[in-house]
Structures are given as structure tokens and as C-alpha cells.
Amino acid sequence: MKIAIGSDKSGFAVKEAVKAWLAENGYEAEDLGTVDLNDVHPYYRVAAEAAPRVQDGSYERAILICGTGAGMCVVANKFKGVHAVACEGVYSARMARAINNANVLCMGGWIVGPEMAIEMVRAFLNTAWCQDLEPWRAENMHKFAAQVAAIEDGIYGA
């Protein structure tokens, strides 16, 4: 699986730990953010580099880490077809995939430590959309996805 990863200064240490884990586990990850603390990339630039690559299918998923995860999430969600979530735990990372079909995981380097971040990434990458959901709920998720796509197209209430 190809993954875009990136951080600003606040998420750098967590990103480095996650990046090492991804490499150790056979993922192809490209760092689109800060790779040197002497050349820091701001959160909005990192998210704006990663999100279009998810949008066009160059990468299946992205992992973005700033201070809280919120800034990266806001910017990434500006791109149609990118569904970014800011998560603070394993459960929310897993459910963001299972229920929301999220393709970008945003985390806060001030909020989660490296070990927690790795567990969140593991859950995010190993959960499929609608995985372990009851059939009625999975059916609803597909209907809801169509409604979200319509909203992205500027059609509200379709």
C-alpha cells in the first residue's frame, strides 16, 4: 500500500516513529512534510501536498501529524474525495475507516505519543470500509457515502 506521510515541527517525532514502523512493515511511504527540523514545513503546506495525491489515487492513504491533528484535517478536507479525520485513539482511527471510509488519518503530536500513534496507524491501515458492521449498517454507510459525494458536488439534500 502506498502512503503519503507528513508532519510539521509539532508532529515530527511522532511522524518519524510512524514512518519507521511503516518501513519495517512493508509499506511504501513518501514523506511530504518536514524531514529536517532546520527546514520546517507548515501544516497547511504539508496537508496541501498530501491530499491531492490521495485525491488522484497516487496514494491510497495519508497520515498527517501536526500539533493537534486539526489543522492538517481542515486543509486535507478541502480536496474533493479526501476524507480526513483527526483521531486521538485506536478506536476512533478504526471506526473512521469502518464507518466513514476515511482515507487520511490526522493525529496530534502534542496529544499522542509514538506508541499510540503506531497502534492508531495499524488500526487505520488494517480496517476496511464497513468491516465488521451489521449488514443493515453497511448498507446505510453506502447510501450515506453517496449523500456525502453529492454534498461535495455542491448538492445538499439530494
C-alpha positions as CSV (number, residue, x, y, z in Angstrom):
1,M,0.0,0.0,0.0
2,K,1.3,3.4,-0.9
3,I,1.0,6.0,1.8
4,A,1.8,9.7,1.9
5,I,3.0,10.8,5.3
6,G,3.9,14.2,6.6
7,S,4.2,16.5,9.6
8,D,5.1,20.0,10.7
9,K,7.5,20.6,13.5
10,S,5.0,19.7,16.2
11,G,4.3,16.3,14.8
12,F,7.9,15.5,13.7
13,A,8.9,13.0,16.4
14,V,5.7,11.0,16.1
15,K,5.9,11.0,12.3
16,E,9.4,9.7,12.4
17,A,8.3,6.8,14.6
18,V,5.3,6.0,12.4
19,K,7.5,6.3,9.3
20,A,10.0,3.8,10.7
21,W,7.1,1.4,11.6
22,L,5.7,1.7,8.1
23,A,9.0,0.8,6.5
24,E,9.5,-2.1,8.9
25,N,6.1,-3.5,7.9
26,G,6.5,-3.3,4.2
27,Y,4.5,-0.1,3.4
28,E,5.7,2.3,0.7
29,A,5.6,5.7,2.4
30,E,6.7,9.0,1.0
31,D,7.4,11.8,3.4
32,L,5.9,15.0,2.1
33,G,6.5,17.1,5.2
34,T,9.2,18.2,7.5
35,V,12.3,15.9,7.2
36,D,14.7,18.3,8.8
37,L,14.0,20.4,11.8
38,N,16.1,23.1,10.3
39,D,13.7,23.3,7.3
40,V,10.2,23.1,8.9
41,H,7.2,22.9,6.6
42,P,3.9,24.4,8.0
43,Y,0.9,22.2,8.5
44,Y,-1.1,23.7,5.7
45,R,1.6,23.2,3.1
46,V,2.1,19.5,4.2
47,A,-1.6,18.7,4.0
48,A,-1.9,20.6,0.7
49,E,0.9,18.4,-0.7
50,A,-0.5,15.1,0.5
51,A,-4.3,15.5,-0.1
52,P,-4.1,15.9,-3.9
53,R,-2.0,12.7,-4.1
54,V,-4.8,10.8,-2.2
55,Q,-7.4,12.6,-4.3
56,D,-5.8,11.5,-7.7
57,G,-5.1,7.9,-6.4
58,S,-1.3,8.2,-6.4
59,Y,-1.5,7.1,-2.7
60,E,-4.2,5.0,-1.1
61,R,-4.0,6.8,2.2
62,A,-2.2,9.5,4.0
63,I,-1.0,10.0,7.6
64,L,-0.6,13.7,8.7
65,I,0.6,14.8,12.0
66,C,0.7,18.4,13.4
67,G,0.2,19.6,17.0
68,T,-3.4,18.6,17.4
69,G,-4.2,17.0,14.0
70,A,-7.0,19.5,13.5
71,G,-5.1,21.9,11.2
72,M,-4.0,19.1,8.9
73,C,-7.5,17.7,8.9
74,V,-9.1,21.0,7.9
75,V,-6.8,21.6,5.0
76,A,-6.9,18.0,3.7
77,N,-10.7,18.0,3.7
78,K,-10.7,20.9,1.2
79,F,-9.9,18.4,-1.5
80,K,-12.8,16.6,-3.1
81,G,-12.8,12.9,-2.3
82,V,-10.4,13.3,0.6
83,H,-12.0,12.2,3.9
84,A,-9.6,13.2,6.6
85,V,-10.2,12.6,10.3
86,A,-8.4,13.9,13.4
87,C,-8.2,11.0,15.8
88,E,-6.9,10.6,19.4
89,G,-7.2,6.9,19.9
90,V,-7.2,3.5,18.3
91,Y,-11.0,3.1,18.4
92,S,-11.6,6.4,16.5
93,A,-9.0,5.5,13.9
94,R,-10.5,2.1,13.3
95,M,-14.1,3.4,13.2
96,A,-13.1,6.3,10.9
97,R,-12.2,3.7,8.3
98,A,-15.1,1.2,9.0
99,I,-17.9,3.8,9.1
100,N,-16.6,6.9,7.3
101,N,-14.3,5.3,4.8
102,A,-11.6,7.9,5.8
103,N,-8.5,7.9,3.6
104,V,-6.4,10.4,5.7
105,L,-5.6,9.9,9.3
106,C,-4.6,13.1,11.2
107,M,-3.1,13.0,14.6
108,G,-1.6,15.4,17.1
109,G,2.0,15.2,18.1
110,W,1.1,17.1,21.3
111,I,-1.7,14.6,22.1
112,V,-0.5,11.0,21.2
113,G,2.9,9.5,21.7
114,P,4.7,7.4,19.2
115,E,3.5,4.0,20.5
116,M,-0.2,5.1,20.5
117,A,0.3,6.7,17.0
118,I,1.6,3.4,15.7
119,E,-1.3,1.5,17.1
120,M,-3.7,4.0,15.6
121,V,-2.0,3.7,12.2
122,R,-2.1,-0.1,12.4
123,A,-5.9,0.1,13.0
124,F,-6.4,2.7,10.3
125,L,-4.5,0.7,7.7
126,N,-5.9,-2.7,8.6
127,T,-9.6,-1.8,8.7
128,A,-11.7,-1.9,5.6
129,W,-14.8,0.2,4.9
130,C,-17.8,-1.4,6.6
131,Q,-15.6,-4.1,8.2
132,D,-17.4,-5.9,11.0
133,L,-20.6,-3.8,10.6
134,E,-24.0,-5.4,10.6
135,P,-25.4,-5.7,7.1
136,W,-28.1,-3.0,7.6
137,R,-25.4,-0.6,8.9
138,A,-23.1,-1.4,6.0
139,E,-26.0,-0.7,3.5
140,N,-26.6,2.6,5.2
141,M,-22.9,3.5,5.0
142,H,-23.0,3.1,1.2
143,K,-26.2,5.3,1.0
144,F,-24.6,7.9,3.2
145,A,-21.4,7.9,1.1
146,A,-23.5,8.8,-2.0
147,Q,-25.0,11.7,0.0
148,V,-21.6,12.9,1.1
149,A,-20.4,12.8,-2.5
150,A,-23.4,14.9,-3.5
151,I,-22.6,17.4,-0.9
152,E,-19.0,17.6,-2.2
153,D,-20.5,18.4,-5.6
154,G,-22.5,21.3,-4.0
155,I,-25.8,19.4,-4.0
156,Y,-27.2,19.5,-0.5
157,G,-30.2,17.4,0.4
158,A,-30.0,15.2,-2.7
